[in-house]
Amino acid sequence: MLLFACIGLAIGSFLGVCIDRLPRNESVVKPPSHCESCQHRLVFKDLIPILSYLRLRGRCRYCGCTVSPRSLWVELATGGVFAFLYWWCIVLNPDLGIVAFAVMAFYACLFIVIFVIDLEHQLILNKVIYPGMVVALLLTLIPHPWLADRMVDRLASAALGAGVGFGILLLIALVSRGGMGWGDVKMAALIGLVTGFPLILVALLLAIILGGVVALVLLLFKKRRRKEGIPFGPFLSLAAIATILFGTTMLDWYLGLFRALYHG
Protein backbone atom coordinates (compact mmCIF):
# COMPACT_ATOMS: atom_id res chain seq x y z
CA MET A 1 0.00 0.00 0.00
CA LEU A 2 2.87 2.36 0.80
CA LEU A 3 4.30 1.84 -2.68
CA PHE A 4 1.00 2.76 -4.31
CA ALA A 5 0.68 5.79 -2.04
CA CYS A 6 4.14 6.96 -3.17
CA ILE A 7 3.17 6.45 -6.81
CA GLY A 8 0.08 8.53 -6.13
CA LEU A 9 2.17 11.29 -4.56
CA ALA A 10 4.39 11.43 -7.65
CA ILE A 11 1.40 11.49 -9.99
CA GLY A 12 -0.21 14.13 -7.77
CA SER A 13 2.84 16.32 -8.35
CA PHE A 14 2.24 16.05 -12.10
CA LEU A 15 -1.47 16.77 -11.63
CA GLY A 16 -0.44 19.98 -9.86
CA VAL A 17 1.49 20.99 -12.99
CA CYS A 18 -1.58 20.26 -15.13
CA ILE A 19 -3.78 22.32 -12.81
CA ASP A 20 -1.35 25.24 -12.99
CA ARG A 21 -0.75 25.23 -16.73
CA LEU A 22 -3.90 24.04 -18.48
CA PRO A 23 -6.01 27.12 -17.60
CA ARG A 24 -3.17 29.26 -19.03
CA ASN A 25 -3.06 27.24 -22.25
CA GLU A 26 0.51 26.16 -21.50
CA SER A 27 2.15 22.83 -22.24
CA VAL A 28 2.32 20.43 -19.30
CA VAL A 29 5.67 19.16 -20.59
CA LYS A 30 7.65 22.25 -21.61
CA PRO A 31 9.21 24.21 -20.07
CA PRO A 32 10.41 22.01 -17.18
CA SER A 33 9.15 22.72 -13.67
CA HIS A 34 10.18 26.16 -12.46
CA CYS A 35 9.32 28.78 -9.86
CA GLU A 36 6.43 30.94 -11.04
CA SER A 37 7.96 34.01 -9.40
CA CYS A 38 11.66 33.93 -10.32
CA GLN A 39 11.40 31.41 -13.21
CA HIS A 40 14.34 29.44 -11.81
CA ARG A 41 14.30 25.83 -13.00
CA LEU A 42 13.59 23.39 -10.19
CA VAL A 43 15.93 20.46 -9.63
CA PHE A 44 15.17 17.01 -8.23
CA LYS A 45 15.52 18.02 -4.57
CA ASP A 46 12.90 20.73 -5.13
CA LEU A 47 10.37 18.28 -6.59
CA ILE A 48 10.14 15.53 -3.98
CA PRO A 49 6.41 15.31 -3.20
CA ILE A 50 5.43 16.72 0.22
CA LEU A 51 8.97 16.59 1.61
CA SER A 52 10.31 19.44 -0.53
CA TYR A 53 7.37 21.66 0.40
CA LEU A 54 7.69 20.94 4.13
CA ARG A 55 11.47 21.25 4.16
CA LEU A 56 11.35 24.66 2.46
CA ARG A 57 8.31 25.70 4.54
CA GLY A 58 6.28 26.46 1.45
CA ARG A 59 8.79 28.84 -0.10
CA CYS A 60 10.94 28.87 -3.22
CA ARG A 61 14.53 27.81 -2.49
CA TYR A 62 15.88 30.49 -4.85
CA CYS A 63 13.78 33.63 -4.35
CA GLY A 64 11.94 32.93 -1.09
CA CYS A 65 8.48 33.60 -2.53
CA THR A 66 5.57 31.66 -1.09
CA VAL A 67 4.50 28.55 -2.97
CA SER A 68 0.78 27.80 -3.07
CA PRO A 69 -0.12 25.05 -0.56
CA ARG A 70 -2.54 23.69 -3.14
CA SER A 71 0.26 21.61 -4.67
CA LEU A 72 0.74 19.93 -1.29
CA TRP A 73 -2.95 19.15 -0.91
CA VAL A 74 -3.22 17.74 -4.44
CA GLU A 75 -0.25 15.46 -3.78
CA LEU A 76 -1.71 14.30 -0.46
CA ALA A 77 -5.14 13.73 -1.97
CA THR A 78 -3.78 11.74 -4.90
CA GLY A 79 -1.51 9.66 -2.68
CA GLY A 80 -4.41 8.95 -0.33
CA VAL A 81 -6.71 8.00 -3.20
CA PHE A 82 -4.13 5.61 -4.68
CA ALA A 83 -3.60 3.97 -1.29
CA PHE A 84 -7.36 3.60 -0.79
CA LEU A 85 -7.87 2.18 -4.30
CA TYR A 86 -5.10 -0.35 -3.71
CA TRP A 87 -6.82 -1.44 -0.49
CA TRP A 88 -10.22 -1.49 -2.22
CA CYS A 89 -9.23 -3.34 -5.40
CA ILE A 90 -6.38 -5.58 -4.27
CA VAL A 91 -6.86 -6.20 -0.55
CA LEU A 92 -10.60 -5.94 0.13
CA ASN A 93 -11.86 -7.09 -3.28
CA PRO A 94 -9.04 -9.13 -4.85
CA ASP A 95 -11.39 -10.31 -7.62
CA LEU A 96 -11.27 -6.74 -9.01
CA GLY A 97 -7.52 -6.81 -9.52
CA ILE A 98 -4.96 -4.42 -10.95
CA VAL A 99 -6.96 -3.57 -14.09
CA ALA A 100 -9.83 -2.19 -12.04
CA PHE A 101 -7.30 -0.31 -9.92
CA ALA A 102 -5.74 1.28 -13.01
CA VAL A 103 -9.12 2.31 -14.45
CA MET A 104 -10.32 3.78 -11.15
CA ALA A 105 -7.00 5.55 -10.58
CA PHE A 106 -7.17 7.18 -14.02
CA TYR A 107 -10.68 8.46 -13.41
CA ALA A 108 -9.73 9.70 -9.94
CA CYS A 109 -6.83 11.71 -11.42
CA LEU A 110 -9.09 13.11 -14.13
CA PHE A 111 -11.72 14.27 -11.66
CA ILE A 112 -9.14 15.69 -9.25
CA VAL A 113 -7.85 17.94 -12.05
CA ILE A 114 -11.39 19.04 -12.96
CA PHE A 115 -12.27 19.58 -9.28
CA VAL A 116 -9.38 21.94 -8.54
CA ILE A 117 -9.45 23.90 -11.81
CA ASP A 118 -13.18 24.58 -11.51
CA LEU A 119 -12.81 25.48 -7.84
CA GLU A 120 -10.03 27.99 -8.59
CA HIS A 121 -11.06 29.36 -11.99
CA GLN A 122 -14.74 28.41 -12.41
CA LEU A 123 -13.74 26.65 -15.63
CA ILE A 124 -14.29 23.13 -16.90
CA LEU A 125 -11.87 22.92 -19.79
CA ASN A 126 -12.70 21.26 -23.10
CA LYS A 127 -9.07 20.16 -23.33
CA VAL A 128 -9.72 18.01 -20.24
CA ILE A 129 -13.31 16.92 -20.94
CA TYR A 130 -12.94 15.84 -24.59
CA PRO A 131 -9.82 13.67 -24.15
CA GLY A 132 -11.45 12.26 -21.02
CA MET A 133 -14.47 11.26 -23.11
CA VAL A 134 -12.28 9.53 -25.69
CA VAL A 135 -10.42 7.56 -23.02
CA ALA A 136 -13.66 6.70 -21.20
CA LEU A 137 -15.13 5.37 -24.44
CA LEU A 138 -12.01 3.29 -25.10
CA LEU A 139 -12.05 1.94 -21.55
CA THR A 140 -15.54 0.54 -22.10
CA LEU A 141 -13.82 -2.05 -24.29
CA ILE A 142 -12.40 -3.71 -21.17
CA PRO A 143 -14.45 -5.11 -18.26
CA HIS A 144 -15.39 -2.66 -15.49
CA PRO A 145 -16.52 -3.72 -12.04
CA TRP A 146 -19.49 -1.33 -12.29
CA LEU A 147 -20.49 -1.97 -15.93
CA ALA A 148 -22.01 -4.95 -17.73
CA ASP A 149 -19.98 -8.03 -18.60
CA ARG A 150 -20.59 -8.03 -22.38
CA MET A 151 -18.78 -5.36 -24.37
CA VAL A 152 -21.85 -4.45 -26.42
CA ASP A 153 -23.81 -3.94 -23.19
CA ARG A 154 -21.01 -1.78 -21.76
CA LEU A 155 -20.99 0.40 -24.87
CA ALA A 156 -24.77 0.75 -24.81
CA SER A 157 -24.74 1.60 -21.10
CA ALA A 158 -22.01 4.21 -21.57
CA ALA A 159 -23.76 5.81 -24.54
CA LEU A 160 -27.09 5.93 -22.72
CA GLY A 161 -25.41 7.28 -19.59
CA ALA A 162 -23.72 10.05 -21.58
CA GLY A 163 -26.98 10.98 -23.29
CA VAL A 164 -28.98 11.02 -20.06
CA GLY A 165 -26.33 13.00 -18.18
CA PHE A 166 -26.03 15.54 -20.98
CA GLY A 167 -29.78 15.83 -21.40
CA ILE A 168 -30.60 16.35 -17.71
CA LEU A 169 -28.00 19.05 -17.13
CA LEU A 170 -28.77 20.68 -20.50
CA LEU A 171 -32.39 21.01 -19.38
CA ILE A 172 -31.27 22.48 -16.05
CA ALA A 173 -28.93 24.90 -17.85
CA LEU A 174 -31.71 26.09 -20.16
CA VAL A 175 -34.27 26.46 -17.36
CA SER A 176 -31.85 28.18 -14.97
CA ARG A 177 -30.69 30.66 -17.66
CA GLY A 178 -27.06 30.72 -16.67
CA GLY A 179 -27.33 29.04 -13.30
CA MET A 180 -25.65 25.97 -14.79
CA GLY A 181 -22.58 26.31 -17.02
CA TRP A 182 -22.07 24.52 -20.33
CA GLY A 183 -18.93 22.96 -18.91
CA ASP A 184 -21.10 21.25 -16.30
CA VAL A 185 -23.35 19.92 -19.06
CA LYS A 186 -20.41 18.40 -20.96
CA MET A 187 -18.97 17.04 -17.73
CA ALA A 188 -22.26 15.26 -17.03
CA ALA A 189 -21.90 13.55 -20.40
CA LEU A 190 -18.37 12.50 -19.45
CA ILE A 191 -19.58 11.08 -16.13
CA GLY A 192 -22.31 9.21 -17.99
CA LEU A 193 -19.68 7.60 -20.22
CA VAL A 194 -17.70 6.62 -17.14
CA THR A 195 -20.51 5.28 -14.95
CA GLY A 196 -23.01 4.19 -17.57
CA PHE A 197 -26.77 4.00 -17.08
CA PRO A 198 -28.44 3.95 -14.54
CA LEU A 199 -25.49 4.95 -12.30
CA ILE A 200 -25.36 8.37 -13.98
CA LEU A 201 -28.61 9.10 -12.13
CA VAL A 202 -26.94 8.22 -8.84
CA ALA A 203 -23.99 10.51 -9.66
CA LEU A 204 -26.17 13.48 -10.61
CA LEU A 205 -28.44 13.10 -7.61
CA LEU A 206 -25.45 12.86 -5.29
CA ALA A 207 -23.83 15.93 -6.87
CA ILE A 208 -27.03 17.95 -6.47
CA ILE A 209 -27.39 16.90 -2.83
CA LEU A 210 -23.74 17.75 -2.07
CA GLY A 211 -24.03 21.10 -3.85
CA GLY A 212 -27.25 21.95 -2.06
CA VAL A 213 -25.87 21.11 1.38
CA VAL A 214 -22.68 23.15 0.82
CA ALA A 215 -24.63 26.09 -0.61
CA LEU A 216 -26.98 26.06 2.39
CA VAL A 217 -24.06 25.98 4.85
CA LEU A 218 -22.32 28.87 3.06
CA LEU A 219 -25.50 30.92 3.10
CA LEU A 220 -26.16 30.19 6.78
CA PHE A 221 -22.66 31.27 7.74
CA LYS A 222 -22.82 34.19 5.30
CA LYS A 223 -19.75 33.04 3.39
CA ARG A 224 -21.52 33.81 0.10
CA ARG A 225 -24.29 36.12 -1.02
CA ARG A 226 -27.44 34.54 -2.37
CA LYS A 227 -26.71 35.61 -5.96
CA GLU A 228 -23.10 34.44 -5.94
CA GLY A 229 -22.50 31.32 -7.99
CA ILE A 230 -20.88 28.17 -6.63
CA PRO A 231 -18.91 26.03 -9.09
CA PHE A 232 -20.71 22.74 -9.65
CA GLY A 233 -17.74 20.86 -11.12
CA PRO A 234 -16.24 19.95 -7.73
CA PHE A 235 -19.51 18.33 -6.63
CA LEU A 236 -19.80 16.47 -9.93
CA SER A 237 -16.21 15.27 -9.47
CA LEU A 238 -16.80 14.02 -5.93
CA ALA A 239 -20.07 12.39 -6.95
CA ALA A 240 -18.42 10.67 -9.92
CA ILE A 241 -15.67 9.15 -7.77
CA ALA A 242 -18.17 8.07 -5.11
CA THR A 243 -20.41 6.51 -7.76
CA ILE A 244 -17.52 4.57 -9.31
CA LEU A 245 -16.77 3.09 -5.89
CA PHE A 246 -20.17 2.77 -4.25
CA GLY A 247 -22.76 3.57 -6.94
CA THR A 248 -24.04 0.02 -7.37
CA THR A 249 -24.39 -0.39 -3.61
CA MET A 250 -26.22 2.94 -3.28
CA LEU A 251 -28.55 2.08 -6.15
CA ASP A 252 -29.33 -1.37 -4.73
CA TRP A 253 -30.00 0.16 -1.31
CA TYR A 254 -32.35 2.76 -2.78
CA LEU A 255 -34.25 0.23 -4.90
CA GLY A 256 -34.50 -2.13 -1.92
CA LEU A 257 -35.87 0.68 0.23
CA PHE A 258 -38.36 1.62 -2.49
CA ARG A 259 -39.56 -1.98 -2.81
CA ALA A 260 -39.91 -2.31 0.96
CA LEU A 261 -41.99 0.86 1.17
CA TYR A 262 -44.10 -0.13 -1.84
CA HIS A 263 -44.89 -3.62 -0.55
CA GLY A 264 -45.25 -2.40 3.00
N, C-alpha and C positions, 0 to 999 in steps of 0.2 A: 504493500500500500504506500509506503514511504517513497518508493521509486516512482510510482504513478503520480504522487503528489508533487515530486520534484519536476517531473515532465510537465505537469500542469503549470507549475510556477514559471518554467521557461517559456511555455506557450503563452502564458498570461503576459509576459514581458513583450512578446511580439504583438499580442492583441492591443497592448497599450500604444504601440507604435501605430497600428492601424487606426485606433481611435483618435490619435493626435493628427494624423496626416490625411485620412480620407475626407474629412469635411473641408480641408484646404486644397483638395484636388492634387495632392502630392503623392509621389510614388512611395510605397511602403518598403521599397528595397534600396533606392538611391535617393539622397546621399545616405551614408552610414549613420548610425545613431550619433547624435550630437546634442550639446546643450542649446536649448532654444534661445537663451539670453546671449551667450558669448560665442555661440556657433563652434565651440571647440569639440573636436571629435572625441567620443567616449571610447575608452579602451576596455579590455575585458574586466578589470577590477571595478570598473564603474557600472557594469551591467549585470552583476550577480543579483538575481532576483531577491528582494527583501533585504538581504544582508548589506548590499551597497547603499541602499536608502537609509537604513538604520545607522550604519557606520558613519555616514556623512551627515546624519541628522537632517535629512531632507534638503540638502543644499548641494549645489554644483561644486565639485572639487576644484575647479579652475577659476570661477568668478565669484563663488559664494552666494549666488542667487538662489532663492527658494525653488525647489522642485515640487510640482503638484503632488500631493499625497494620493491622488487618484491612481497613479501608476502602481503604488503599493497595494491599494485595495483591489485593483483588477488582478494583480498577481496572486494575492491571497485567495480571492474568490475562485479563480481558475484552478489553483492548486487544490483548494477544498473540494471543488466539483469533481475534479479528476479522482481524488482519493475516494469520494463518496461513490462515484460510478464504478470504480474498481471493486469496492465492497459490495455494491448492488449487483453487478453483472458477473463477478468472478467468485466472490465468497458466498453471498447470500443466495444467489440464483445461478449456480454454475452451468445450468443448461442454456443460459443466454450466451455466455462465452465472450471472447475477445472481439468478435465482429460487432455484436450489439454494443459493446463498450465503445468501439471506434465510432460507430454511427451516432450514439448518444453524445459522445464527447465533441464531435464535429458540430452537432446542432447546439450544444451548450455554448461553444465558442462563438458561433454565429449570433446567437441571441444575446450573449454578453456584450458583443460589439454594438449591436443595435440598441440595447438597453442604455449604455453609457452615452453614445452619440446623441440619441434622442433626449436624454435627460439633460445634457449639457447644451445642445444646440437646437433642440426642437426640430430635428431633421431625421427622417428615415430615408437613407440614401438609396437611389436606384442601383448604384454600383455595388451595393451590398445585397439588396433584395433580389435583383435579377440573376446574378450568379448563384445565389442561394437557391432560387427556384430550379435552376438547371441541375445543380447537384442533388437537390431533394428528389427531382424526377428520376435521375439516374440511380439514386439509392433505392428507389422502389423496385429495382430489378433484383435486389438481394432480399432475403427474408428479414423482416423486422419483428421484434417481439410484440409490437402493438398493432401490426397490420395482418392481413389475411395470409394464408400459406401460399396459395397459388398466385403466380406473378400477374396474371390477367386480373385477378380480384384486387391485388394491391394497386395496380395502375388505375382501375376503375374507382377504388376507394379514394386514392389521392386526387384524381381529377374531380370527383364529386366534392371532396372536402375543399379543394381550392375554389370551386365554383360557389359553394355555399358560403364559405368565409368571405369571399369577395362580394357576393351579393348582399349579405347581411350588413356588412360595414358600409357598402356603397349606399344602401338605403338609408342607413343612419346618417351618413355624410350629407346626402341630399336633403333629408328632413331637417337636420340640425343647422344647415346653411353655414358651414364653416366650423361647426363645433367638433367635427371629426375631419382630420387631414387625409389627403389622398395617399400619403405614405402609409397611414394606418390601414387603409383599404387594401393596398397592395401587400402589406405585411400579413393581413388576414388570409389572403390567397396563399402566401408562402406557408403559413402555419397549417392551412388546410392540406397542402401537398405533403407536409411533414407528418401530420397526425392522421390524415384520412378522415372519412366519414364513418361514424357519427362523432368521433372524438373532437372534431373541430367545434362542435356545439359546446362540449365541455370546456374547451380552451377559451372560447369567446365569453361564455357565461362566467367563468372564473376571472377573466380579465376585467369584465364589467363590475363584478363584485369587489375585486381588489381596488379598482379605480374609484368606485363609489365610497368605499370605506376610507381610503386615504383622503379623498376630496372632503369628506365630511369632517375628518379629524383636523385637516388644515383650516377649514372654515371655522370650526369650533374654537380653535386656538388662534384664530385670526392671523394665520401665516400667509394666507392669500385672500385677495378680494374675490367677491362672488363672480365677477366678470373675467377674472384672470384664468387663462387656460392652463391645463395640466397635461403634459405630454402623455399620450396613451401607450406609446411604444414600450416603455418599461413594464407596464402591466401585461401587455401582450406577450412580452418576452418571458416574464415570470410564469405566466399561465401556460405558455407553450412548453417550457421545461417541465413544469409540474404535470402537464397532461401526458408528455412522453413517458414519465416515470409512473404516474399513478392514475392516468386517465381511465384506463379500463376498469380499475378498481372503483373509482368514483362513479363511473357510469353504471356499473353493476349494482353498487349500493343504492344509487338513486332509483334505478328501475325496480330493485327489490322493495324499496320503501314505497314506491308508487303502487306496486302490485299488492303489498300488504294493506295499504290504505283502501285500495279499490275493493279488495275481497272482504276487508273487515267492515 
